[in-house]
Amino acid sequence: MSKKVLVLSSSPRKGGNSELLCDQFMAGAKEAGHTADKVFLREKEIKYCVACDYCQNHGGICTQKDDVDEIIDQMVEADVLILATPVYFYSLTAQMKALIDRTYSRYTEIKDKDIYYIMTAADNEEEAMDGTIHSLDGFARCLPGAEVKGKIVGIGAWAKGDIKKSPVMQEAYEMGQEI
C-alpha cells in the first residue's frame, strides 16, 4: 500500500547535510512506490507560540496568522512524518522547535503516524544527538498512536556536503525504501 510521506526539513541552510539525507530518504520512498513531499521550514513563516491558550477554547484556531495551519494540515494528511534537523548546540533547530510548539493547537489531530528522525552534526560522537533525540521523542510521545520507526544519524558533517562521504547516505535511501 502506497504511503504519503511528509518531510519537515528544518535546516536554515539550503542544500545542507540534513537536507541531503532527506533527499536520499525521499528517493528511496518514491522508488518503493510511495509519495513524498518536503516542506522547507526556512521558507515558511512560523511565529512562536505565545501560550495564550486561545486555540484550546476555539477549536484549534490559533491567533497567529502564518503558515503553520497549512503545515499542520499536511502533517494530518501524511502517513509518515520525517523530522529532519541539523544539531545546533546539542539540540534541534529553532525552526523545528517553533513548529513543534505551534502544533499545540491541533496536535491531537496528528495521529497514527510512523515517524523517522534525520539528524546531522559536526560532532563525531553519536551522543551529540542525545538532546535532539530527547526533544523529538517528547514530541512523538504527545502524538496519539505515533510510533518512531527509525533514526538516521549523520555525524562528522560540518561543512555543506560533508555528509556525502558518509555511509549514512545509503542508509537514508534504504530506510526510505523500507517504509
Disulfide bonds with the S-S distance in Angstrom:
none
